Amino acid sequence: MLSTKDRDRLKVLHEVKRKHLTQRAAARQLGISDRWVRKLLVRVKKGGDGGIVHRGRGRRSNRRLPESLRTQTLKLVQAKYSDFGPTLACEYLAKDHQVEVSKETLRQWLIGAGLRRVKRRKAEEVHVWRPRRSCRGELVQWDTSEHDWLEGRGPRLYLVAMIDDATSQAYARFVGHDSTEENLRVLWEYLKRWGRPVEFYTDKSSLFTVNAPAPEAADEAVKEELTQMPRPRAWKQPIPTWSRSICRCGTRASRWWRLTRRMRIGA
């Protein structure tokens, strides 16, 4: 069966056969050499339109990995790393079991064995992302994750993370409570290491923003109130999540989700 690429090539070759196009022009249009155009013309002449199909199509690759390696890898993943992604599973297979496979190979094996679902690509949203800040310290994302990090093996922990917008360098600490005291303690450790940033990006948590009800009248004056968080800092008020000027920042702490798996293996 001809692919779309084969059909496009065949159309150009037919134009060459009818003398509507030179071999050199056809080579430029197809992105191949003049010699390969002549070879394709000979194949089409001998085998018809099917002569353009690559000779290796449908054959087993000489570089294909052994079936025994595929079986061994799938058994290990199913037994120990069933909820790991292909990338993280490859790291542990190489480190703990000396099984060297690429993450894409493992992904295809898992899909073929029914151990992983194929994710459909979401339609791209029409949105213009702002560029990252150019220098370290211009903007820092500050957020807390309430994920069950210990998966029931211990007390509930919260991960307070700060991520620099320009470099994506992160600083995070586990705390027992998502409170003003714990957040200020993490902030102080961050300041001792990297100094004071220009701006913070936060969410709508009451730790950072006073969520007062909207005024009844449109022209009613509203007094701006501050929480305990901005007071110890002599810099700008944190930028809230809903601000349009910050729309690019998003959640870049996805790297922390691997921590759950690593902590489980370490335990």
Sequence and secondary structure as in RCSB ss.txt:
>XXXX:A:sequence
MLSTKDRDRLKVLHEVKRKHLTQRAAARQLGISDRWVRKLLVRVKKGGDGGIVHRGRGRRSNRRLPESLRTQTLK
LVQAKYSDFGPTLACEYLAKDHQVEVSKETLRQWLIGAGLRRVKRRKAEEVHVWRPRRSCRGELVQWDTSEHDWL
EGRGPRLYLVAMIDDATSQAYARFVGHDSTEENLRVLWEYLKRWGRPVEFYTDKSSLFTVNAPAPEAADEAVKEE
LTQMPRPRAWKQPIPTWSRSICRCGTRASRWWRLTRRMRIGA
>XXXX:A:secstr
   HHHHHHHHHHHHHHTTSS HHHHHHHHTS HHHHHHHHHHHHHHGGGGGS TTTTS  TT   HHHHHHHHH
HHHHH TTS HHHHHHHHHHHH     HHHHHHHHHHTTSS                 SSTTSEEEEEEE   TT
TTSSS  EEEEEEETTT  EEEEEESS SHHHHHHHHHHHHHHH   SEEE  S TTT       SSTT      
  TTTTT SS   B TT GGGTT     GGGHHHHHHHHHH 
